[in-house]
Amino acid sequence: MKNHSMMAGLMAVVVALILGSSAWSRPPETDEDLRKDLRVLKEDLARLKRDVDLDRREAATQARRLEESLDRITLALEKLSGTGLTTSRPSMALSPVRRTTGTIRLDNRMNVQARVTIDGLQYTIPPRSIRTLRDQPTGAFGYDVTGDGYGQASYRSSLAANETLTVTVY
């Protein structure tokens, strides 16, 4: 696209130089010469317009390809993080599908503050209280439980769609 814009600019300069210098070096042009020059300029302008249109369509195609690649990369990252997005068509155009979720209920029955770390995210639960985590991705996950003055324990569990899983800390 830059080449065509540069070419158009150079062509305009060359035409201006030719027309300017020819006006001083030759006698006035005839109507036939002017028509011929005008026809050549119109053809050159039409060719430049076609080239610019081709460049615009090529840029749009490249942008569409980049967006599709970004969609595929985003989908792959979301799958790795366990958000449950899948492809909806067999073609390579990938789009997100409604993910399935569940609820995790953190029930602290101790008289001290507890901490539950689920897949790297830490949640604090005040003494003798419950914390509800809605819209959690379904599937297997690991979690660690600890409380002020207590050791840490690690567990693995699984959350099904529309299920409420209770993690009791005692």
N, C-alpha and C positions, 0 to 999 in steps of 0.2 A: 504494500500500500504506500509506503514511503517512496519507493522507486517511482511509482506512477505520479505522485504529487510532485516529486522532484523533476520528473520528465516533463510534466505539464508546465512547470515553472521555467525550465530551460527552453522548452519549445516556444513559450511566449516571449522570452528574451531574444531568442534567435529570430523569430518572426519580426519582432520590433526592430532589431538591427538590420535585417534584410530589407524590410519595408522602408525604414528610415534612410539607410544608405542608398537604396535604389532610387529613392525620390530625388536625391541630389545628383546621382550619376547618370540618369537616363531621362529621356523626355517623358512628359506625362503619359500615364498608361491609358490604353484604350478601354472602352467598355468591356471588350472581350477579355482582356488581361485581368481586369478587376473581377469579372465573373469567375474566371478560372481560379484566381487566388482565393476568392470567397468559397468556391466549391471545395478546394483543397483544405481550407481551414475548417469548413463544416465537417468534412470527412475525418479530419484529425480530432476535432472536438467530439464527434460521435464515438470514435475509437477510444478516446480517453474516458468518456462516460461509461462505455461497456467495461473497460478495465477497472474503473472505480467500483462499478456494480459487482463485478466478479470478486474484487477484494473484499467488499462488504459482506457478500454471501460466504466467502471463505472464513472471514473473521467470526461470523455468526455460527458457522459449523464448528469451528475450533472452540468457541465459547460453550456451545452445547456439549461437546465432547468433554471439556473440562468439568462442566457441571455434573455430567454422568459419572465421571471418574471420582469426583468429590462425594457424590451420593454413595458410590460403592465403597469408598474408604470409610465414610461415616457409618455405613451399615456394618462393615466389618468390625469397626471399633465398638459399636454398640453391642454386637454379638459377643465380642470378647468381654465386655463389661457385664454381660448377663441381662440386658434389657429385653431380650426376647423378640427382636425384630427379625422378620423373615422376608423372603422375596415373595411377591404376589404374582409374578408372571414368569414364564420360562425364559423370556428374553433377558438380555443383560441389563435392561432398565429396571433398577431395583427401587422399590418404594417401601416405606415403613408400614407395618401392619399393626393394628391395635395389640398392645402387649398385655399379657395376663399378669395380674398382681394378686397379692394377698396382704394380710395384716399380721404384724408381729406385736405381741403384747408383752411388755417387760414389767414383771411384777416383783418389786423389791419388798420382801417380808422382813428384812433386817432393820435394826434400829440405827443403822449408819447409811451414809450415801453409797450407792452401788454404781459401778460402771460396766456397761456391756459394749463390747467392740464387735461389730458385725462387718465382716469383710473390710476391715480397715477404718470404718467409721465408728467413733466412740459416742455413746449415749449415756448421760448421767441420769440416775433415778434417785430422787430424794428418799429418805428413810420412810418405810411403810407406805409406799405409793406405787402407782401404776403409770407407765408411759406407753402410749399406743403409737406404733409406726405404721401408718397406712400406705397403700400403694407401693409395697415392696415387691421387687421382681421375684417371680416364682423360680423354683429349682433349689438345688443344693447350695448350702452356704456354711461357712464356719464362723464361730463366735467365741469370744473369751469373756469370762465373768470374773469380776473382782469387787471387793468392798473395802472401805477404809478399815485398815487393821487386819485384813484377811489376805490370803494368797490368791493366786489366779488359777482358774480352771478353763480348759479349752474343750469345745464341743463341736460336733457337726450335726446339722439337721437339714430338713428339706421343707420348703413351703409350697403348698399346692395352690392352684388358682382359687380365688374367693375364700380361702381358708384363713382362720385366725389361729396362729401358733403362739402359745404362751410360754415364755421363758421365765421361770420362777427362780429368783435369787433368794437363798436362805442359808 
